[in-house]
Amino acid sequence: MTGLSAASVALGVSAPATADASPARPIPDGAFALGVASGDPRPDGFVLWTRLAPTPLAVDGHGGMPASQVPVQWEVADDSRFRHVVRRGLAIASPDLAHAVHPEVRGLRPGREYFYRFRVGTQVSPVGRTKTLPAYGDQFTFATASCQAWYHGYFAAHRDIARRAPDAVFFLGDYIYEYGIVAGDNLWRAGVTVGPEHGVEIETLEQYRLRYSLFKTDPDLQAAHAVAPWFLVWDDHEVQNNYGAANSLYGVPPELFVHRRAVAYRAYYENAPLALDSLPQGPDGRIYRRYDIGSLARVHLLDTRQYRDPLPVDEADRVSEQRTIMGAEQETWLYDGLRRSRAPWNIVAGGVVLSAVTDDRTEQWDGYPANRRRVLEAMGGAGTSVMLTGDIHRHVASELKLDFADPASRTVGVELVCSSVGSNGDGTDTDAYAKDWLQHPYMKLYNARRGYVHSTMTRSELTTEFVNFPYIQADANAQPNVVARFRTPATDPRLEAL
């Protein structure tokens, strides 16, 4: 193949359209079994993604692909029939990245709908729909989702997200789960079986790749990816439950745990529509990043895992001014971005709940109250803040108080916590934890069924729908139910029930 640097081949990035587009050997049928995706949209473009895997559940984690580089053509068009192709190129699918490609498309028009597809040999991928961010922006629709334990139930939430086709999807962590999947124990998705290779906690690069393949075979997840660009951040289960920085909750020594983090971060990048800037270097990967939705909103995507201090050893440690869940560099970056924002809205998206609940929830921001105070103070100096979080497998709506201990304290924004897509099975409308949350006057909703959040943002208000489903374990056909709707005025941050 001509016109390719060694780095381009290794990273699976775009190559000149004149490069050789023929695979060295035929690729088995079904190369696009894991679907297509787009992400990290900008006013002039986005990242495209696919991963060649004709046998996605091959035990070795290589998806049935040969151990060689494969050229993959991509096209972007104004129309779904590709009568007017506006950009095309060639990307190299390398075994070093599990034959994933991440071409970054630029030079497009802002605020426009586009369609894309891939081709390898004679095989053509499904068509994906995506959108560029607006240059100005009067309205923006988005869905918020997290926590998709495939083995606990079907992805009805993703089916409904695909039906509504928002401008973007925020996925807030726990894209996969690392636990072993065992029939008769935690395999609650009716009508499916898995082999023994899925029955162990994953630790190696090949095992992480296989777990992503298992989850990404879900047709509703593929449909949600194919209908809108995604903003993604990770939480804990992409590596190991409740880990923080180099610290394992289960006693893995830090010098060994960083290796596990390295392979987990590598597999995460391989399976997500992320730009090259997010490619991890060993155990380090920068996923906190910022986008502007024209002049309507500024988006801040957070990493609350990689840089956090260990869980506190006592109350004095918990309330220490030095404690951080974000790390000093990311804190400075966030506060600077909020201070410089001139938009009426600031969207801050992260993995764990910001609002104060109980002091013993130290794995959330409750374990980092000084850092939380600094964030709320920064939010108070900007436009209205909208905090998007997940993790807890419940729908929660909260008003963000400058001081949660003072009921008269100023409200600086709202927090919209999405329930899980699949984790913890069907769920219930309420449960034993409800009292912990609803004891606070700033908490306006608690619901323990599965679902997602859909929001419409304009210059004057934010309208939010909390969508849940009566069941997910039996099949994917449960119908959506809007359990609560709220309006938040741009100039008066509150949750007004509709």
C-alpha positions in Angstrom: 0.0 0.0 0.0 1.3 3.4 -0.9 1.2 6.8 0.8 1.1 5.5 4.4 3.4 6.2 7.2 4.2 3.6 9.8 2.2 5.5 12.4 -0.8 5.7 10.1 -0.9 2.0 9.6 -0.4 1.3 13.3 -3.2 3.7 14.4 -5.8 2.8 11.8 -6.1 6.4 10.7 -7.0 7.7 7.2 -4.8 7.3 4.2 -4.8 9.0 0.8 -7.7 7.9 -1.3 -5.2 6.9 -4.0 -3.7 4.2 -1.8 -4.3 0.5 -2.7 -7.9 -0.4 -1.5 -7.7 -4.1 -2.2 -7.2 -6.5 0.7 -4.2 -8.8 0.3 -6.5 -11.8 0.9 -10.3 -12.1 0.9 -12.0 -11.2 4.1 -14.6 -13.7 5.4 -18.3 -12.7 5.0 -19.8 -10.7 7.8 -16.9 -8.3 8.3 -19.2 -5.6 9.7 -20.9 -7.8 12.3 -20.2 -5.2 15.1 -21.9 -2.4 13.2 -20.8 1.2 12.7 -20.6 4.3 14.8 -19.7 8.0 14.9 -18.6 10.2 17.7 -16.9 13.4 19.0 -18.8 15.6 16.6 -17.5 19.1 15.8 -19.0 21.9 13.6 -16.9 20.7 10.6 -16.9 16.9 11.2 -16.8 13.9 13.4 -15.0 10.6 14.1 -16.2 7.4 12.3 -15.7 3.9 13.6 -16.0 0.3 12.6 -14.2 -2.9 13.6 -13.8 -5.8 11.2 -15.0 -9.0 13.0 -16.6 -11.6 10.7 -16.5 -14.0 13.7 -17.0 -11.5 16.5 -17.2 -14.2 19.3 -14.1 -16.0 18.3 -12.5 -17.1 21.6 -9.1 -15.6 20.8 -10.6 -12.1 20.7 -9.4 -11.4 17.1 -12.9 -11.6 15.5 -11.9 -14.1 12.9 -9.6 -11.7 11.1 -6.2 -12.5 9.7 -3.1 -11.1 11.5 -2.5 -8.6 8.7 -3.4 -5.0 7.8 -6.6 -4.5 5.8 -7.6 -1.4 3.8 -11.1 0.0 4.6 -12.7 2.5 2.4 -15.2 5.0 3.9 -17.6 7.5 2.4 -19.7 10.4 3.8 -22.7 11.7 1.9 -25.5 14.2 2.1 -28.1 11.5 1.5 -28.7 7.9 2.6 -28.4 6.6 -0.9 -25.0 8.2 -1.4 -25.9 10.0 -4.6 -23.9 13.0 -3.4 -20.7 11.8 -1.6 -18.9 14.8 0.0 -15.9 13.0 1.6 -14.2 9.7 1.1 -11.0 8.1 2.2 -9.1 5.0 3.1 -8.3 3.8 6.6 -6.0 0.9 7.6 -7.5 -1.8 9.9 -4.5 -3.2 11.8 -4.4 -6.2 14.1 -2.6 -3.9 16.6 -6.0 -2.2 17.2 -8.2 -5.3 16.7 -8.9 -4.2 13.1 -10.7 -1.1 14.2 -10.6 2.2 12.3 -11.2 5.7 13.5 -11.1 8.0 10.5 -11.5 11.7 11.5 -13.6 13.5 8.9 -13.2 17.3 8.5 -14.3 20.1 6.2 -18.0 19.5 6.4 -20.8 22.0 7.0 -22.0 22.8 10.6 -25.4 21.7 11.9 -26.0 19.2 9.1 -27.1 15.6 8.9 -24.8 13.2 7.1 -24.7 9.5 6.2 -21.6 7.2 6.1 -20.6 3.7 5.3 -17.5 1.5 5.0 -16.3 -1.0 2.4 -13.8 -3.8 2.5 -13.3 -5.8 -0.7 -16.8 -6.4 -1.9 -18.5 -6.1 1.5 -20.4 -2.9 2.4 -21.3 -1.9 5.9 -24.7 -0.8 7.2 -25.3 2.9 6.6 -24.9 5.2 9.6 -26.5 8.6 10.3 -24.6 11.4 12.1 -24.6 15.1 12.5 -22.1 17.9 12.8 -22.5 20.4 15.7 -24.1 23.7 14.8 -22.2 26.9 14.3 -24.8 28.9 16.3 -27.5 26.6 17.6 -31.0 27.3 18.7 -32.0 23.8 19.7 -30.1 20.6 20.6 -31.6 17.2 21.5 -29.6 14.5 23.3 -30.1 11.2 25.0 -28.2 10.1 28.1 -27.4 6.5 28.9 -25.1 4.3 31.0 -24.5 0.9 32.6 -25.4 -1.7 30.0 -24.8 -5.1 31.5 -25.7 -7.3 28.5 -26.2 -10.3 30.6 -28.8 -8.7 32.9 -31.3 -7.8 30.2 -32.2 -6.5 26.7 -31.3 -3.0 25.5 -34.9 -1.6 25.1 -33.4 1.8 25.9 -31.1 1.8 22.9 -34.0 0.7 20.7 -36.0 3.7 21.8 -33.0 6.1 21.4 -32.6 4.9 17.9 -36.3 5.5 17.2 -36.0 9.1 18.4 -32.7 9.8 16.6 -31.4 12.6 18.8 -28.7 15.1 17.7 -26.2 13.2 20.0 -26.0 10.6 22.7 -24.0 10.9 25.9 -22.8 7.5 27.2 -21.6 8.0 30.8 -19.7 4.8 31.6 -19.9 1.0 32.2 -20.1 0.2 28.5 -19.0 -3.3 29.4 -18.8 -5.3 32.7 -15.7 -7.3 33.6 -17.5 -10.0 35.7 -17.7 -13.6 34.6 -21.1 -14.4 33.0 -22.6 -17.6 34.4 -25.9 -19.3 33.6 -28.0 -19.7 36.7 -26.2 -16.9 38.5 -26.0 -13.5 36.7 -27.2 -14.4 33.2 -30.8 -12.9 33.3 -31.2 -12.1 29.6 -33.8 -14.7 28.6 -33.1 -17.0 25.7 -29.3 -16.6 25.4 -26.3 -18.8 26.3 -22.6 -18.1 26.5 -19.6 -20.3 26.4 -17.2 -20.9 29.3 -14.8 -18.3 27.9 -17.2 -15.7 29.1 -17.5 -17.2 32.6 -14.4 -15.7 34.1 -13.5 -12.1 35.1 -11.7 -10.6 32.2 -8.1 -9.5 32.7 -6.2 -9.8 29.3 -6.4 -7.7 26.2 -8.0 -10.6 24.3 -10.6 -11.1 27.0 -11.5 -7.4 27.0 -11.8 -7.4 23.2 -14.1 -10.5 23.4 -16.3 -8.9 26.0 -16.8 -5.8 23.9 -17.6 -8.0 20.9 -20.3 -9.8 23.0 -22.0 -6.6 24.1 -21.7 -4.9 20.6 -23.5 -7.8 18.9 -26.7 -6.4 20.4 -28.8 -5.1 17.5 -30.4 -2.3 19.5 -27.0 -1.0 20.7 -25.8 -1.1 17.1 -28.9 0.8 16.0 -28.3 3.6 18.6 -24.7 3.9 17.5 -25.8 4.1 13.9 -28.4 6.9 14.3 -26.4 9.7 16.1 -22.9 10.7 17.1 -21.9 9.6 20.7 -19.9 11.4 23.4 -18.4 8.7 25.6 -16.6 8.7 28.9 -15.7 5.7 31.0 -16.4 4.8 34.6 -15.2 1.8 36.5 -16.4 -1.5 34.9 -14.5 -0.8 31.7 -11.6 -1.9 33.9 -12.7 -3.2 37.3 -15.4 -2.5 39.8 -14.8 0.6 41.9 -11.2 1.0 40.9 -9.5 4.4 41.2 -6.3 5.5 39.6 -3.8 2.6 40.1 -5.8 1.2 43.1 -7.8 -2.0 42.8 -10.7 -2.6 45.3 -9.8 -6.3 45.2 -6.2 -6.1 46.3 -4.3 -6.3 43.0 -1.0 -4.6 43.6 -0.6 -1.2 41.8 2.4 -2.4 39.8 0.2 -5.2 38.4 -3.0 -3.2 38.2 -1.6 -0.6 35.9 -1.1 -3.4 33.3 -4.7 -4.3 33.5 -5.7 -0.7 33.2 -3.5 -0.4 30.1 -5.1 -3.3 28.2 -8.6 -2.2 29.3 -8.1 1.4 28.1 -6.7 0.0 24.8 -9.7 -2.2 24.3 -12.0 0.7 25.1 -10.4 2.9 22.4 -10.6 0.1 19.9 -14.3 -0.2 20.4 -15.4 3.4 20.6 -15.7 6.3 18.1 -12.9 8.3 19.7 -10.4 10.7 18.1 -6.7 9.9 18.0 -6.1 12.2 20.9 -7.9 9.6 23.1 -5.6 6.7 22.1 -4.1 5.5 25.4 -0.3 5.4 25.9 0.1 2.4 28.1 -2.0 2.8 31.3 -2.7 6.5 30.5 -5.4 7.8 28.3 -6.9 11.3 28.2 -10.6 11.3 27.7 -11.6 14.5 29.3 -12.3 17.0 26.5 -14.5 20.0 25.6 -16.9 20.9 22.7 -19.0 23.9 21.9 -22.5 23.4 20.6 -22.3 26.7 18.7 -23.1 29.5 21.2 -25.9 27.4 22.8 -23.9 25.2 25.2 -20.4 24.3 26.2 -19.8 20.6 26.8 -17.2 19.3 29.3 -16.6 15.5 29.4 -14.9 14.3 32.6 -12.8 11.4 33.7 -13.5 10.7 37.4 -11.6 7.4 37.6 -8.0 7.8 36.3 -6.9 10.6 38.5 -8.9 10.2 41.7 -7.4 10.0 45.2 -8.0 6.7 47.1 -11.2 6.2 49.0 -10.9 8.1 52.4 -9.6 6.2 55.4 -11.6 8.3 57.9 -13.8 11.5 58.1 -10.8 13.8 58.4 -9.5 12.4 55.2 -12.8 12.5 53.5 -13.3 16.3 54.1 -9.6 17.2 53.4 -9.2 20.2 51.1 -6.5 18.4 49.2 -8.7 15.5 48.1 -9.6 15.3 44.4 -11.7 13.0 42.2 -10.5 14.7 39.0 -6.8 15.4 39.6 -5.3 18.9 39.7 -4.7 19.2 36.0 -8.3 18.3 35.1 -9.7 20.5 37.8 -7.8 23.5 36.4 -9.0 22.6 32.8 -12.6 22.4 33.9 -12.7 25.6 35.9 -10.9 27.5 33.1 -13.5 26.1 30.6 -16.4 27.2 32.8 -14.9 30.6 33.4 -14.4 31.3 29.7 -17.8 30.0 28.6 -20.2 32.6 27.3 -23.0 30.1 26.5 -26.3 30.1 28.4 -25.7 26.4 29.2 -22.8 24.4 30.4 -23.1 20.6 30.1 -20.8 18.7 32.4 -20.8 14.9 31.8 -19.2 12.4 34.1 -19.5 8.9 35.5 -20.6 9.4 39.1 -23.3 11.4 41.0 -22.3 14.9 42.0 -25.2 15.8 44.3 -24.8 15.2 48.1 -26.6 12.0 49.2 -25.0 10.5 52.3 -21.5 10.7 53.7 -20.9 7.0 53.4 -21.2 7.0 49.6 -17.5 7.7 49.3 -17.2 6.2 45.9 -19.3 9.1 44.5 -18.6 12.8 44.9 -19.7 12.4 48.5 -16.2 11.0 49.1 -14.7 14.2 47.7 -16.7 17.1 49.2 -14.0 19.7 48.9 -13.6 19.0 45.2 -17.4 19.1 44.8 -17.5 22.5 46.4 -14.9 23.8 44.0 -16.8 22.5 41.1 -20.1 24.0 42.3 -18.4 27.4 42.9 -17.0 27.3 39.3 -20.5 26.4 38.0 -21.9 29.3 39.9 -19.8 31.7 38.0 -20.9 30.6 34.5 -24.3 30.0 32.8 -26.7 27.4 34.0 -25.0 24.1 34.5 -26.5 20.7 33.5 -24.7 17.8 35.2 -25.1 14.5 33.4 -24.2 11.3 35.3 -25.2 7.7 35.7 -23.6 4.8 37.6 -26.3 4.2 40.2 -28.9 2.3 38.0 -31.6 4.7 39.0 -33.3 7.8 37.5 -32.6 10.8 39.8 -33.3 14.5 39.2 -31.6 17.0 41.5 -31.1 20.7 41.8 -27.5 21.6 42.3 -27.1 23.8 45.4 -24.0 26.0 45.9 -24.1 24.6 49.5 -26.1 21.4 49.8 -26.2 21.8 53.6 -28.0 25.2 53.3 -31.6 24.9 51.9 -31.5 28.6 51.1 -28.3 28.3 49.1 -28.3 29.4 45.5 -29.1 26.8 42.8 -26.4 26.8 40.1 -27.8 24.1 37.9 -29.5 20.7 37.7 -28.2 17.1 37.8 -29.9 14.5 35.5 -28.9 11.0 36.5 -29.9 8.3 34.0 -30.8 4.8 35.1 -29.0 1.8 33.6 -29.7 0.4 30.1 -29.4 -3.1 31.4 -27.6 -3.4 34.7 -29.6 -5.0 37.6 -32.4 -6.5 35.5 -36.0 -5.2 35.5 -35.8 -3.0 38.6 -38.8 -1.5 40.4 -40.3 2.0 40.7 -38.9 2.4 44.2 -36.6 0.5 46.6 -34.9 0.6 49.9 -32.5 3.3 48.9 -35.1 5.8 47.9 -35.2 7.3 51.4 -31.5 8.2 51.3 -32.1 10.3 48.2 -35.6 11.7 48.8 -34.7 13.0 52.3 -33.2 16.0 50.6 -35.5 18.8 49.3 -33.3 19.4 46.3 -34.0 15.8 45.0 -37.1 15.8 42.8 -37.2 12.3 41.3 -36.1 8.8 42.3 -37.1 5.8 40.1 -35.3 2.4 40.1 -36.4 0.9 36.7 -34.2 0.7 33.7 -34.1 3.4 31.0 -32.5 6.5 29.7 -33.0 10.3 29.7 -34.0 12.4 26.7 -33.5 16.2 26.7 -34.3 19.1 24.4 -32.2 22.3 25.0 -33.1 25.7 23.6 -31.8 29.2 24.4 -34.6 29.7 26.9 -35.1 26.3 28.5 -34.2 22.6 28.9 -37.0 20.0 28.8 -36.1 16.6 30.2 -37.9 13.3 29.9 -37.0 10.4 32.1 -37.9 7.2 30.2 -38.2 3.8 31.7 -39.4 0.3 30.8 -41.6 -2.1 32.7 -39.2 -5.0 32.0 -36.0 -5.8 30.1 -35.1 -9.4 31.1 -37.7 -11.3 29.0 -37.2 -9.6 25.7 -36.5 -6.2 24.0 -40.1 -5.4 23.2 -41.1 -3.5 26.3 -42.7 -0.1 25.5 -41.2 3.1 26.9 -42.9 5.1 29.6 -42.1 8.7 30.4 -42.0 8.5 34.2 -41.2 12.2 34.7 -40.8 15.4 32.7 -39.1 18.6 33.9 -38.5 22.1 32.6 -35.4 24.1 33.5 -35.4 27.8 32.6 -32.0 29.0 31.3 -32.1 32.0 33.6 -33.6 30.3 36.7 -32.0 26.8 37.2 -34.6 24.6 38.8 -36.6 21.5 38.1 -40.2 22.4 37.3 -42.4 19.3 37.0 -44.5 19.1 33.8 
